[in-house]
Amino acid sequence: MQIQQSFNLSHHNTFKVPAVCPQYFEPSTLEELTEAYQTCKGNFYLLGEGSNTLFIDNQAPLIIRPKFMGKSITTIKNAVLLTVSCGENWHELVQYCVENNYYGIENLALIPGSVGAAPVQNIGAYGVELSDVIQSVSWFDFSQQQVIELDNKACEFGYRDSIFKQSLQGKGVIVSVTLKLAKEFQPKLSYKGLNFEQEKLTAKDVMERVITIRESKLPDPNKLPNAGSFFKNPMISKEVYHTLIAKHPDMPAFKVTEQTFKLAAGWLIEHAGLKGYRENGVGVHHNQALVLVNYKHVKGLRIIELATLVMEKVQAKFGILLAPEVRIVDHQGLTSIPEITN
Ligand SMILES: Cc1cc2nc3c(=O)[nH]c(=O)nc-3n(C[C@H](O)[C@H](O)[C@H](O)COP(=O)(O)OP(=O)(O)OC[C@H]3O[C@@H](n4cnc5c(N)ncnc54)[C@H](O)[C@@H]3O)c2cc1C
């Protein structure tokens, strides 16, 4: 197994913040994973491609970066079960599926990151969530020292949420993911922008359109370091919705259930006056206010200061407390932004 000392993580997180970890392990088998876990004595951060991670201290904890690779396919009636190891890249998997006529994840093209991290926040975009196609997740449980199969229901998927962020956080590793993909293409075009003129539509057409929209809307982290949406879209009750919409009639909102509405965090940030705001080498992107950008590759704490300002302004204007989608990591491991109270 590759073990590196004093490893520089600045190219292993899409915010490009400077951080160094004392030891960096890249296990590619269960034996190596167990060895890494035992060496770390339970005190480490599990890293994929770092596209949803913000290191806020110059010193990072010990890092385990699972690098299990490979895929296998079983054909069943009208579908395939595709098992993919955690170290594979998500977008390359989408391309592979489109090329091989396995349908269901074409709307999730160009989302950065590893396959292993995808179920953690139940990645979603353009009307599709990973949970729509997950058959099961293979989970290596540290305490039992064995792989357990979790079916879709056991993963407790929600909006940017799963059991892996909740009760299983820090207790094991997703070693592979099994997707159930259709052999017949049924386009999912509910998202505006995915409207097509032609009659004979292919999954490649949808994937290419998604890529075009994403490239026009979202800054490329290789040019402007960022981690996509910094905050989750807030869920609010019907009562709060009615109060807010009376004051802000043009506020976009999506009815999730009879009692719950989802708001667009980007709209709230923009209307709190912060779109394009820039200070201390960091800023709110000028086209997409939900994206915080590390323009000058400065330290992670600068992004936390900006995120705190955004949270304060949005709370002052709308009474809504935004919650980060990005995973925040200090020198000890996962942490959170200090809470703001009224
Ligand atoms: C430009 C940009 C656009 C984005 N667009 C979207 C989008 O449209 N939709 C969306 O949902 N997300 C989006 N994201 C966020 C990000 O791409 C996803 O969250 C992605 O799944 C993160 O993968 P990663 O490997 O980089 O995760 P990391 O940041 O490395 O890790 C994320 C979390 O997963 C955990 N983890 C990593 N690997 C494993 C494993 N094998 N087992 C268990 N836990 C693990 C980590 O401990 C951490 O808690 C975007 C990010 C960027 C930079």
The ligand as an SDF file (V2000), in Angstrom:
LIG
                    3D

 53 58  0  0  0  0  0  0  0  0999 V2000
  -17.9780   22.0600   -9.4760 C   0  0  0  0  0  0  0  0  0  0  0  0
  -18.7270   21.1030   -8.5680 C   0  0  0  0  0  0  0  0  0  0  0  0
  -20.0320   20.7570   -8.8950 C   0  0  0  0  0  0  0  0  0  0  0  0
  -20.7400   19.8760   -8.0640 C   0  0  0  0  0  0  0  0  0  0  0  0
  -22.0180   19.5340   -8.4240 N   0  0  0  0  0  0  0  0  0  0  0  0
  -22.7260   18.6870   -7.6570 C   0  0  0  0  0  0  0  0  0  0  0  0
  -24.0580   18.3030   -8.0210 C   0  0  0  0  0  0  0  0  0  0  0  0
  -24.5840   18.7110   -9.0670 O   0  0  0  0  0  0  0  0  0  0  0  0
  -24.7290   17.4550   -7.2130 N   0  0  0  0  0  0  0  0  0  0  0  0
  -24.1680   16.9540   -6.0660 C   0  0  0  0  0  0  0  0  0  0  0  0
  -24.8420   16.1900   -5.3730 O   0  0  0  0  0  0  0  0  0  0  0  0
  -22.9090   17.2820   -5.7040 N   0  0  0  0  0  0  0  0  0  0  0  0
  -22.1790   18.1370   -6.4630 C   0  0  0  0  0  0  0  0  0  0  0  0
  -20.8980   18.4800   -6.0880 N   0  0  0  0  0  0  0  0  0  0  0  0
  -20.3230   17.9360   -4.8540 C   0  0  0  0  0  0  0  0  0  0  0  0
  -19.4080   16.6870   -5.0670 C   0  0  0  0  0  0  0  0  0  0  0  0
  -19.1050   16.5330   -6.4040 O   0  0  0  0  0  0  0  0  0  0  0  0
  -20.0840   15.4170   -4.5310 C   0  0  0  0  0  0  0  0  0  0  0  0
  -20.4420   15.5460   -3.1840 O   0  0  0  0  0  0  0  0  0  0  0  0
  -19.1630   14.1890   -4.7020 C   0  0  0  0  0  0  0  0  0  0  0  0
  -19.8900   13.0060   -4.4410 O   0  0  0  0  0  0  0  0  0  0  0  0
  -17.9450   14.2550   -3.7800 C   0  0  0  0  0  0  0  0  0  0  0  0
  -17.0530   13.2150   -4.1440 O   0  0  0  0  0  0  0  0  0  0  0  0
  -15.5490   13.1960   -3.6190 P   0  0  0  0  0  0  0  0  0  0  0  0
  -14.9750   11.8820   -3.9390 O   0  0  0  0  0  0  0  0  0  0  0  0
  -14.8210   14.3740   -4.1460 O   0  0  0  0  0  0  0  0  0  0  0  0
  -15.8260   13.3530   -2.0510 O   0  0  0  0  0  0  0  0  0  0  0  0
  -14.9150   13.9380   -0.8740 P   0  0  0  0  0  0  0  0  0  0  0  0
  -15.0690   15.4280   -0.8310 O   0  0  0  0  0  0  0  0  0  0  0  0
  -13.5520   13.3930   -0.9390 O   0  0  0  0  0  0  0  0  0  0  0  0
  -15.7020   13.3090    0.3660 O   0  0  0  0  0  0  0  0  0  0  0  0
  -17.0460   13.6730    0.5990 C   0  0  0  0  0  0  0  0  0  0  0  0
  -17.5910   12.8560    1.7830 C   0  0  0  0  0  0  0  0  0  0  0  0
  -17.6480   11.4710    1.4360 O   0  0  0  0  0  0  0  0  0  0  0  0
  -16.8980   10.6940    2.3870 C   0  0  0  0  0  0  0  0  0  0  0  0
  -16.3300    9.5710    1.6310 N   0  0  0  0  0  0  0  0  0  0  0  0
  -15.4730    9.6420    0.5890 C   0  0  0  0  0  0  0  0  0  0  0  0
  -15.2020    8.4070    0.1300 N   0  0  0  0  0  0  0  0  0  0  0  0
  -15.9020    7.5410    0.9120 C   0  0  0  0  0  0  0  0  0  0  0  0
  -16.0350    6.1140    0.9500 C   0  0  0  0  0  0  0  0  0  0  0  0
  -15.4110    5.3160    0.0770 N   0  0  0  0  0  0  0  0  0  0  0  0
  -16.8320    5.5660    1.9210 N   0  0  0  0  0  0  0  0  0  0  0  0
  -17.4890    6.3530    2.8150 C   0  0  0  0  0  0  0  0  0  0  0  0
  -17.4050    7.7060    2.8210 N   0  0  0  0  0  0  0  0  0  0  0  0
  -16.6240    8.2850    1.8750 C   0  0  0  0  0  0  0  0  0  0  0  0
  -15.8920   11.6560    2.9490 C   0  0  0  0  0  0  0  0  0  0  0  0
  -15.4310   11.2300    4.2270 O   0  0  0  0  0  0  0  0  0  0  0  0
  -16.7120   12.9340    3.0230 C   0  0  0  0  0  0  0  0  0  0  0  0
  -17.5410   12.9410    4.1580 O   0  0  0  0  0  0  0  0  0  0  0  0
  -20.1420   19.3560   -6.9030 C   0  0  0  0  0  0  0  0  0  0  0  0
  -18.8120   19.7010   -6.5950 C   0  0  0  0  0  0  0  0  0  0  0  0
  -18.1040   20.5600   -7.4230 C   0  0  0  0  0  0  0  0  0  0  0  0
  -16.6840   20.9000   -7.1020 C   0  0  0  0  0  0  0  0  0  0  0  0
  1  2  1  0
  2  3  1  0
  2 52  2  0
  3  4  2  0
  4  5  1  0
  4 50  1  0
  5  6  2  0
  6  7  1  0
  6 13  1  0
  7  8  2  0
  7  9  1  0
  9 10  1  0
 10 11  2  0
 10 12  1  0
 12 13  2  0
 13 14  1  0
 14 15  1  0
 14 50  1  0
 15 16  1  0
 16 17  1  0
 16 18  1  0
 18 19  1  0
 18 20  1  0
 20 21  1  0
 20 22  1  0
 22 23  1  0
 23 24  1  0
 24 25  2  0
 24 26  1  0
 24 27  1  0
 27 28  1  0
 28 29  2  0
 28 30  1  0
 28 31  1  0
 31 32  1  0
 32 33  1  0
 33 34  1  0
 33 48  1  0
 34 35  1  0
 35 36  1  0
 35 46  1  0
 36 37  1  0
 36 45  1  0
 37 38  2  0
 38 39  1  0
 39 40  1  0
 39 45  2  0
 40 41  1  0
 40 42  2  0
 42 43  1  0
 43 44  2  0
 44 45  1  0
 46 47  1  0
 46 48  1  0
 48 49  1  0
 50 51  2  0
 51 52  1  0
 52 53  1  0
M  END
$$$$
